[in-house]
Protein backbone atom coordinates (compact mmCIF):
# COMPACT_ATOMS: atom_id res chain seq x y z
CA UNK A 1 0.00 0.00 0.00
CA UNK A 2 2.93 2.37 0.71
CA UNK A 3 3.90 2.07 -2.95
CA UNK A 4 0.52 3.23 -4.25
CA UNK A 5 -0.65 -0.21 -5.30
CA UNK A 6 -3.35 -2.59 -4.18
CA UNK A 7 -3.56 -2.60 -0.34
CA UNK A 8 -4.01 -6.38 -0.51
CA UNK A 9 -1.18 -6.85 -3.01
CA UNK A 10 2.19 -8.46 -2.57
CA UNK A 11 5.83 -7.74 -3.26
CA UNK A 12 5.81 -10.17 -6.17
CA UNK A 13 7.16 -8.65 -9.36
CA UNK A 14 8.39 -5.47 -7.67
CA UNK A 15 11.82 -4.94 -9.18
CA UNK A 16 12.25 -1.17 -9.26
CA UNK A 17 13.26 0.91 -6.23
CA UNK A 18 11.37 4.07 -5.31
CA UNK A 19 13.04 7.16 -6.80
CA UNK A 20 10.75 9.82 -5.28
CA UNK A 21 12.90 11.82 -2.79
CA UNK A 22 9.76 12.92 -0.90
CA UNK A 23 8.58 9.34 -0.26
CA UNK A 24 8.30 8.41 3.40
CA UNK A 25 7.39 4.82 4.18
CA UNK A 26 5.07 3.81 7.01
CA UNK A 27 7.85 1.77 8.62
CA UNK A 28 9.94 4.84 9.55
CA UNK A 29 8.61 7.39 12.04
CA UNK A 30 9.43 11.03 11.25
CA UNK A 31 8.75 12.09 14.84
CA UNK A 32 11.14 9.51 16.27
CA UNK A 33 13.84 10.47 13.78
CA UNK A 34 13.36 14.13 14.76
CA UNK A 35 13.85 13.26 18.44
CA UNK A 36 16.93 11.21 17.61
CA UNK A 37 18.33 14.13 15.61
CA UNK A 38 17.70 16.58 18.44
CA UNK A 39 19.30 14.33 21.06
CA UNK A 40 22.35 13.60 18.90
CA UNK A 41 22.59 17.31 18.03
CA UNK A 42 23.14 18.12 21.71
CA UNK A 43 26.26 15.96 21.86
CA UNK A 44 29.63 17.69 22.20
CA UNK A 45 31.07 15.00 19.94
CA UNK A 46 29.75 15.03 16.35
CA UNK A 47 27.43 12.06 15.80
CA UNK A 48 25.85 11.10 12.49
CA UNK A 49 22.80 8.86 12.27
CA UNK A 50 21.60 7.23 9.09
CA UNK A 51 17.97 6.16 9.03
CA UNK A 52 18.49 2.75 7.43
CA UNK A 53 14.82 1.91 7.90
CA UNK A 54 13.78 4.77 5.60
CA UNK A 55 16.69 3.99 3.29
CA UNK A 56 15.50 0.39 3.11
CA UNK A 57 11.90 1.38 2.43
CA UNK A 58 12.99 2.89 -0.88
CA UNK A 59 14.05 -0.61 -1.95
CA UNK A 60 10.76 -2.38 -2.66
CA UNK A 61 12.85 -4.51 -5.02
CA UNK A 62 14.74 -5.88 -2.02
CA UNK A 63 11.81 -7.58 -0.33
CA UNK A 64 12.23 -11.32 -0.29
CA UNK A 65 8.88 -12.10 -1.88
CA UNK A 66 9.28 -15.46 -3.62
CA UNK A 67 13.03 -15.53 -3.20
CA UNK A 68 13.28 -16.72 0.38
CA UNK A 69 14.54 -20.23 0.99
CA UNK A 70 11.81 -22.84 1.13
CA UNK A 71 11.94 -26.59 1.65
CA UNK A 72 10.00 -27.18 -1.57
CA UNK A 73 9.75 -25.69 -5.05
CA UNK A 74 6.89 -23.32 -5.65
CA UNK A 75 4.30 -24.06 -8.31
CA UNK A 76 3.57 -21.48 -11.04
CA UNK A 77 0.26 -20.73 -9.31
CA UNK A 78 2.03 -20.08 -6.02
CA UNK A 79 4.59 -17.86 -7.73
CA UNK A 80 1.80 -15.75 -9.21
CA UNK A 81 0.02 -15.34 -5.83
CA UNK A 82 2.65 -15.41 -3.06
CA UNK A 83 0.49 -13.71 -0.44
CA UNK A 84 0.39 -16.73 1.88
CA UNK A 85 4.15 -17.33 2.02
CA UNK A 86 6.00 -14.22 0.80
CA UNK A 87 7.95 -12.44 3.50
CA UNK A 88 7.48 -8.74 2.80
CA UNK A 89 8.72 -7.63 6.22
CA UNK A 90 12.42 -8.31 5.75
CA UNK A 91 15.03 -7.25 3.22
CA UNK A 92 17.19 -10.28 2.62
CA UNK A 93 18.27 -10.11 -1.00
CA UNK A 94 21.85 -9.11 -1.70
CA UNK A 95 22.27 -5.43 -2.24
CA UNK A 96 20.48 -3.64 0.57
CA UNK A 97 22.83 -4.63 3.37
CA UNK A 98 25.72 -3.88 1.02
CA UNK A 99 24.42 -0.31 0.77
CA UNK A 100 24.48 0.02 4.56
CA UNK A 101 28.02 -1.38 4.66
CA UNK A 102 29.23 1.02 1.97
CA UNK A 103 27.77 3.99 3.84
CA UNK A 104 29.45 2.87 7.07
CA UNK A 105 32.78 2.26 5.31
CA UNK A 106 32.66 5.68 3.66
CA UNK A 107 31.85 7.39 6.97
CA UNK A 108 34.63 5.56 8.81
CA UNK A 109 37.40 6.10 6.32
CA UNK A 110 36.59 9.10 4.13
CA UNK A 111 34.46 11.62 6.06
HELIX and SHEET records of a PDB file:
HELIX    1   1 UNK A   30  UNK A   41  1                                  12    
HELIX    2   2 UNK A   52  UNK A   57  1                                   6    
HELIX    3   3 UNK A   60  UNK A   62  5                                   3    
HELIX    4   4 UNK A   76  UNK A   80  1                                   5    
HELIX    5   5 UNK A   82  UNK A   84  5                                   3    
HELIX    6   6 UNK A   96  UNK A  110  1                                  15    
SHEET    1   A 2 UNK A  63  UNK A  65  0                                        
SHEET    2   A 2 UNK A  87  UNK A  91 -1                                        
END                                                                             
